[in-house]
């Protein structure tokens, strides 16, 4: 029995596609599986060998179908766009240097270029200085908080050795703020030596001459006694009160002025339980302005002096 070049293959009238009989379609699938390598097909009968060869011949003829030449215009446009892209890419990678003009005495830069360079140097230097100041202020704030923590440890040990007492001393000169009665202020000197070192009582960011840069809780004696009885946690010291002199001399003052120890960026606080906190915003704790005394009698108030 003879086998036609492609058994049952014919061209359809709609789209000129090949319609294969089932046997040819099955053989085509097998050829696809082996990448059209007929030698990879095993156990072929003579009929299947001829069928596979005819299918390969058919696809060989398909490769010889004429193809229209590409449009010269399309090729030109494509190449032009490629050139344009490469030009833009090279331009983006190019670093423009300052024009240098040769003169009889050497080389000279154009004035606009010199101005641009000077501005860039100034901006860079300003940025470095600003970052350096910020880092230095932050470092000093950490050192300040560490010193306060050491004082807090000293207070805890002092209280353990003295029946829970906080060391205080009379704050002479502040009686006018307490109805003529001299208040008591926490006494850091009682901690020196046995409970903490001198440098612990200093803020490294303080540049004034009024002590080491800390202000201490100041209250009437009966308030201190109440604090001792009730074991209430309260602020015992802080960065320097910046408006104390204005309060004592009757000058205008703003109770929300931040301490200047850390460039006006806030103030550290030490609580009597030994913990430290940092007020980044206004100097207010629980609605209490910590730089000014509360005029309401009997109220436990935060008022820090030095």
Kinemage of the C-alpha trace (Angstrom):
@kinemage 1
@onewidth
@group {chain A} dominant
@subgroup {mainchain}
@vectorlist {calphas} color= white
{ca unk a 1} P 0.000 0.000 0.000
{ca unk a 2} L 1.404 3.356 -0.998
{ca unk a 3} L 1.326 6.234 1.431
{ca unk a 4} L 0.748 9.702 0.094
{ca unk a 5} L 3.293 12.424 0.986
{ca unk a 6} L 1.032 13.279 3.882
{ca unk a 7} L -1.819 10.861 4.333
{ca unk a 8} L -5.040 12.726 4.459
{ca unk a 9} L -3.329 16.099 4.552
{ca unk a 10} L -5.009 18.873 2.676
{ca unk a 11} L -5.132 22.662 2.705
{ca unk a 12} L -8.277 24.163 4.138
{ca unk a 13} L -9.902 27.051 2.380
{ca unk a 14} L -10.034 29.183 5.512
{ca unk a 15} L -6.610 30.467 6.435
{ca unk a 16} L -4.612 27.819 4.432
{ca unk a 17} L -3.984 25.598 7.476
{ca unk a 18} L -3.045 21.928 7.212
{ca unk a 19} L -5.637 19.388 8.287
{ca unk a 20} L -3.957 16.103 9.272
{ca unk a 21} L -5.480 12.688 9.623
{ca unk a 22} L -5.245 11.074 13.027
{ca unk a 23} L -2.226 8.909 12.094
{ca unk a 24} L -0.286 11.938 10.792
{ca unk a 25} L -1.277 14.019 13.824
{ca unk a 26} L -0.070 11.280 16.178
{ca unk a 27} L 3.230 11.018 14.319
{ca unk a 28} L 3.631 14.804 14.433
{ca unk a 29} L 3.181 14.700 18.209
{ca unk a 30} L 5.889 12.044 18.491
{ca unk a 31} L 8.247 14.118 16.350
{ca unk a 32} L 7.612 17.173 18.501
{ca unk a 33} L 8.501 15.157 21.612
{ca unk a 34} L 11.939 14.298 20.166
{ca unk a 35} L 12.607 17.714 18.677
{ca unk a 36} L 11.928 16.527 15.114
{ca unk a 37} L 14.895 14.160 15.316
{ca unk a 38} L 13.564 11.122 13.446
{ca unk a 39} L 16.501 9.019 14.606
{ca unk a 40} L 15.229 9.390 18.176
{ca unk a 41} L 12.030 7.519 17.341
{ca unk a 42} L 12.351 3.848 18.197
{ca unk a 43} L 10.642 0.755 16.751
{ca unk a 44} L 9.225 2.463 13.667
{ca unk a 45} L 7.625 0.284 11.036
{ca unk a 46} L 8.401 0.996 7.399
{ca unk a 47} L 5.014 2.669 7.100
{ca unk a 48} L 5.687 4.885 10.180
{ca unk a 49} L 9.196 5.662 8.900
{ca unk a 50} L 7.765 6.891 5.607
{ca unk a 51} L 5.017 8.830 7.369
{ca unk a 52} L 7.542 10.591 9.628
{ca unk a 53} L 9.801 11.423 6.665
{ca unk a 54} L 6.890 12.897 4.724
{ca unk a 55} L 5.905 15.046 7.702
{ca unk a 56} L 9.460 16.372 7.997
{ca unk a 57} L 9.506 17.097 4.255
{ca unk a 58} L 6.278 18.992 4.614
{ca unk a 59} L 7.749 21.206 7.350
{ca unk a 60} L 10.856 21.660 5.270
{ca unk a 61} L 8.680 23.052 2.491
{ca unk a 62} L 6.994 25.376 4.961
{ca unk a 63} L 10.371 26.910 5.777
{ca unk a 64} L 10.750 27.813 2.106
{ca unk a 65} L 7.576 29.901 1.969
{ca unk a 66} L 8.408 33.401 0.724
{ca unk a 67} L 8.653 36.104 3.360
{ca unk a 68} L 8.232 39.751 2.583
{ca unk a 69} L 11.326 41.887 2.989
{ca unk a 70} L 11.320 44.152 5.998
{ca unk a 71} L 10.409 47.720 5.265
{ca unk a 72} L 13.473 49.919 4.814
{ca unk a 73} L 11.612 52.733 6.574
{ca unk a 74} L 10.901 50.540 9.601
{ca unk a 75} L 14.540 49.492 9.785
{ca unk a 76} L 15.735 53.094 9.571
{ca unk a 77} L 13.341 54.229 12.317
{ca unk a 78} L 14.359 51.348 14.565
{ca unk a 79} L 18.068 52.052 14.122
{ca unk a 80} L 17.504 55.769 14.732
{ca unk a 81} L 15.716 55.037 18.019
{ca unk a 82} L 18.516 52.733 19.101
{ca unk a 83} L 21.078 55.473 18.362
{ca unk a 84} L 18.964 58.012 20.263
{ca unk a 85} L 18.731 55.738 23.319
{ca unk a 86} L 22.479 55.082 23.329
{ca unk a 87} L 23.210 58.815 23.041
{ca unk a 88} L 20.975 59.591 26.031
{ca unk a 89} L 22.544 56.773 28.016
{ca unk a 90} L 26.060 58.057 27.333
{ca unk a 91} L 24.995 61.588 28.277
{ca unk a 92} L 23.543 60.397 31.594
{ca unk a 93} L 26.826 58.657 32.436
{ca unk a 94} L 28.923 61.704 31.552
{ca unk a 95} L 30.183 63.894 34.381
{ca unk a 96} L 30.520 67.455 33.214
{ca unk a 97} L 33.698 69.084 34.403
{ca unk a 98} L 34.355 72.741 34.955
{ca unk a 99} L 35.594 74.593 31.906
{ca unk a 100} L 39.221 75.612 32.241
{ca unk a 101} L 40.581 78.371 30.071
{ca unk a 102} L 44.267 78.467 29.133
{ca unk a 103} L 45.972 81.817 29.615
{ca unk a 104} L 49.505 83.079 29.225
{ca unk a 105} L 50.060 82.728 32.977
{ca unk a 106} L 48.508 79.309 33.355
{ca unk a 107} L 44.900 78.187 33.616
{ca unk a 108} L 41.857 80.158 34.681
{ca unk a 109} L 38.389 79.021 35.798
{ca unk a 110} L 35.300 80.855 34.688
{ca unk a 111} L 33.766 82.982 37.492
{ca unk a 112} L 30.343 81.232 37.429
{ca unk a 113} L 32.103 77.895 37.891
{ca unk a 114} L 34.110 79.232 40.832
{ca unk a 115} L 30.936 80.539 42.464
{ca unk a 116} L 29.209 77.184 41.981
{ca unk a 117} L 32.145 75.311 43.506
{ca unk a 118} L 32.283 77.704 46.465
{ca unk a 119} L 28.558 77.257 47.118
{ca unk a 120} L 28.881 73.484 47.016
{ca unk a 121} L 31.799 73.573 49.460
{ca unk a 122} L 29.881 75.856 51.850
{ca unk a 123} L 26.785 73.655 51.728
{ca unk a 124} L 28.863 70.538 52.353
{ca unk a 125} L 30.721 72.158 55.247
{ca unk a 126} L 27.478 73.413 56.807
{ca unk a 127} L 25.962 69.948 56.588
{ca unk a 128} L 28.997 68.347 58.236
{ca unk a 129} L 28.975 70.947 61.035
{ca unk a 130} L 25.227 70.507 61.594
{ca unk a 131} L 25.513 66.723 61.773
{ca unk a 132} L 28.521 66.998 64.058
{ca unk a 133} L 26.699 69.298 66.464
{ca unk a 134} L 23.674 67.019 66.558
{ca unk a 135} L 25.811 63.965 67.286
{ca unk a 136} L 27.762 65.819 69.990
{ca unk a 137} L 24.572 67.065 71.687
{ca unk a 138} L 23.097 63.560 71.645
{ca unk a 139} L 26.275 62.083 73.095
{ca unk a 140} L 26.289 64.661 75.901
{ca unk a 141} L 22.647 63.930 76.667
{ca unk a 142} L 23.499 60.229 77.071
{ca unk a 143} L 26.418 61.075 79.377
{ca unk a 144} L 24.152 63.374 81.381
{ca unk a 145} L 21.539 60.623 81.815
{ca unk a 146} L 24.262 58.168 82.869
{ca unk a 147} L 25.493 60.610 85.514
{ca unk a 148} L 21.948 61.014 86.790
{ca unk a 149} L 21.554 57.245 86.969
{ca unk a 150} L 24.699 57.069 89.132
{ca unk a 151} L 23.214 59.710 91.443
{ca unk a 152} L 20.015 57.664 91.575
{ca unk a 153} L 21.989 54.603 92.688
{ca unk a 154} L 23.670 56.741 95.340
{ca unk a 155} L 20.289 57.974 96.583
{ca unk a 156} L 18.985 54.413 96.842
{ca unk a 157} L 22.000 53.353 98.900
{ca unk a 158} L 21.735 56.472 101.062
{ca unk a 159} L 18.049 55.794 101.725
{ca unk a 160} L 18.831 52.173 102.612
{ca unk a 161} L 21.408 53.344 105.162
{ca unk a 162} L 19.182 56.145 106.553
{ca unk a 163} L 15.723 54.655 107.047
{ca unk a 164} L 14.439 55.697 103.621
{ca unk a 165} L 15.409 59.359 103.972
{ca unk a 166} L 16.366 61.657 101.096
{ca unk a 167} L 19.258 64.014 101.938
{ca unk a 168} L 18.024 67.627 102.058
{ca unk a 169} L 19.324 71.019 103.134
{ca unk a 170} L 17.771 74.459 103.659
{ca unk a 171} L 17.445 76.412 100.404
{ca unk a 172} L 18.341 79.842 101.694
{ca unk a 173} L 17.154 82.706 99.502
{ca unk a 174} L 14.019 80.976 98.214
{ca unk a 175} L 11.705 81.821 101.121
{ca unk a 176} L 9.953 84.520 99.085
{ca unk a 177} L 8.624 81.812 96.790
{ca unk a 178} L 7.213 79.812 99.725
{ca unk a 179} L 5.340 82.448 101.696
{ca unk a 180} L 8.402 83.513 103.658
{ca unk a 181} L 9.237 79.967 104.817
{ca unk a 182} L 12.645 78.631 103.811
{ca unk a 183} L 12.120 75.390 101.878
{ca unk a 184} L 14.319 72.293 101.818
{ca unk a 185} L 16.200 71.217 98.727
{ca unk a 186} L 17.730 67.862 97.945
{ca unk a 187} L 21.357 67.933 99.041
{ca unk a 188} L 23.698 66.210 96.554
{ca unk a 189} L 26.779 66.950 98.684
{ca unk a 190} L 25.623 64.307 101.181
{ca unk a 191} L 26.174 61.662 98.497
{ca unk a 192} L 29.755 62.578 97.595
{ca unk a 193} L 32.454 60.079 98.383
{ca unk a 194} L 30.569 57.097 99.725
{ca unk a 195} L 27.584 57.109 97.356
{ca unk a 196} L 28.741 58.816 94.146
{ca unk a 197} L 31.632 60.742 92.601
{ca unk a 198} L 31.899 64.469 91.956
{ca unk a 199} L 31.627 64.138 88.171
{ca unk a 200} L 28.276 62.369 88.575
{ca unk a 201} L 26.821 65.682 89.795
{ca unk a 202} L 27.661 67.444 86.535
{ca unk a 203} L 26.010 67.624 83.130
{ca unk a 204} L 28.675 67.584 80.385
{ca unk a 205} L 26.511 69.880 78.288
{ca unk a 206} L 26.299 72.626 80.917
{ca unk a 207} L 28.372 75.706 80.098
{ca unk a 208} L 27.194 78.046 82.873
{ca unk a 209} L 28.870 79.005 86.134
{ca unk a 210} L 25.906 78.214 88.415
{ca unk a 211} L 26.954 74.791 89.688
{ca unk a 212} L 27.342 71.551 87.829
{ca unk a 213} L 24.341 71.889 85.560
{ca unk a 214} L 21.678 70.161 87.694
{ca unk a 215} L 18.693 71.624 89.543
{ca unk a 216} L 17.191 69.790 92.533
{ca unk a 217} L 13.715 69.223 93.946
{ca unk a 218} L 12.766 71.988 96.374
{ca unk a 219} L 9.794 71.704 98.783
{ca unk a 220} L 8.547 72.733 102.207
{ca unk a 221} L 9.723 70.401 104.959
{ca unk a 222} L 6.229 68.983 105.512
{ca unk a 223} L 5.991 68.059 101.834
{ca unk a 224} L 9.281 66.172 102.059
{ca unk a 225} L 7.904 64.348 105.108
{ca unk a 226} L 4.726 63.463 103.180
{ca unk a 227} L 6.761 62.146 100.274
{ca unk a 228} L 8.725 59.952 102.658
{ca unk a 229} L 5.578 58.558 104.301
{ca unk a 230} L 3.669 57.830 101.111
{ca unk a 231} L 6.660 56.517 99.138
{ca unk a 232} L 5.490 58.486 96.135
{ca unk a 233} L 7.759 58.524 93.062
{ca unk a 234} L 8.777 62.081 92.190
{ca unk a 235} L 11.469 64.047 90.363
{ca unk a 236} L 14.546 64.691 92.487
{ca unk a 237} L 16.800 66.440 89.968
{ca unk a 238} L 16.868 67.721 86.403
{ca unk a 239} L 18.988 69.648 83.947
{ca unk a 240} L 19.416 73.279 84.991
{ca unk a 241} L 16.296 75.399 85.489
{ca unk a 242} L 16.863 78.148 82.862
{ca unk a 243} L 14.448 80.718 84.335
{ca unk a 244} L 15.254 80.538 88.077
{ca unk a 245} L 17.157 83.843 88.120
{ca unk a 246} L 14.304 85.574 86.278
{ca unk a 247} L 11.808 84.186 88.811
{ca unk a 248} L 13.853 85.393 91.797
{ca unk a 249} L 14.393 88.884 90.358
{ca unk a 250} L 10.821 89.295 89.135
{ca unk a 251} L 11.748 89.505 85.467
{ca unk a 252} L 9.484 88.304 82.690
{ca unk a 253} L 10.004 84.605 82.029
{ca unk a 254} L 8.501 81.783 80.009
{ca unk a 255} L 7.868 78.620 82.087
{ca unk a 256} L 8.064 76.518 78.914
{ca unk a 257} L 11.677 77.492 78.197
{ca unk a 258} L 13.773 74.318 77.769
{ca unk a 259} L 17.015 73.807 79.659
{ca unk a 260} L 20.037 75.015 77.719
{ca unk a 261} L 22.246 72.098 78.793
{ca unk a 262} L 21.618 70.235 75.544
{ca unk a 263} L 21.188 73.090 73.120
{ca unk a 264} L 17.548 73.591 74.046
{ca unk a 265} L 16.615 70.108 72.802
{ca unk a 266} L 15.044 68.957 76.063
{ca unk a 267} L 16.017 68.010 79.582
{ca unk a 268} L 16.783 64.825 81.487
{ca unk a 269} L 15.072 63.985 84.783
{ca unk a 270} L 15.946 61.634 87.645
{ca unk a 271} L 13.156 60.064 89.700
{ca unk a 272} L 13.635 58.981 93.289
{ca unk a 273} L 13.292 55.324 92.266
{ca unk a 274} L 16.579 55.668 90.347
{ca unk a 275} L 15.079 55.791 86.842
{ca unk a 276} L 15.782 58.563 84.333
{ca unk a 277} L 13.467 60.101 81.758
{ca unk a 278} L 14.013 62.629 78.998
{ca unk a 279} L 11.557 65.399 78.159
{ca unk a 280} L 12.005 66.193 74.477
{ca unk a 281} L 9.082 68.616 74.370
{ca unk a 282} L 8.075 71.381 76.802
{ca unk a 283} L 9.265 71.075 80.444
{ca unk a 284} L 5.920 69.800 81.724
{ca unk a 285} L 5.196 66.584 83.652
{ca unk a 286} L 1.585 65.561 84.218
{ca unk a 287} L 0.441 69.126 83.590
{ca unk a 288} L 2.970 70.481 86.114
{ca unk a 289} L 5.429 73.117 84.857
{ca unk a 290} L 8.631 71.923 86.497
{ca unk a 291} L 10.499 75.276 86.456
{ca unk a 292} L 7.962 77.282 88.502
{ca unk a 293} L 6.415 76.697 91.970
{ca unk a 294} L 2.760 75.763 92.315
{ca unk a 295} L 0.910 78.319 94.433
{ca unk a 296} L -1.753 75.872 95.630
{ca unk a 297} L -1.085 74.909 99.280
{ca unk a 298} L -0.600 71.280 100.273
{ca unk a 299} L -0.025 70.092 96.729
{ca unk a 300} L 3.048 67.992 95.951
{ca unk a 301} L 4.658 70.141 93.295
{ca unk a 302} L 7.708 69.729 91.104
{ca unk a 303} L 9.978 72.735 91.544
{ca unk a 304} L 13.643 72.433 90.656
{ca unk a 305} L 16.266 74.917 91.852
{ca unk a 306} L 20.026 75.162 92.283
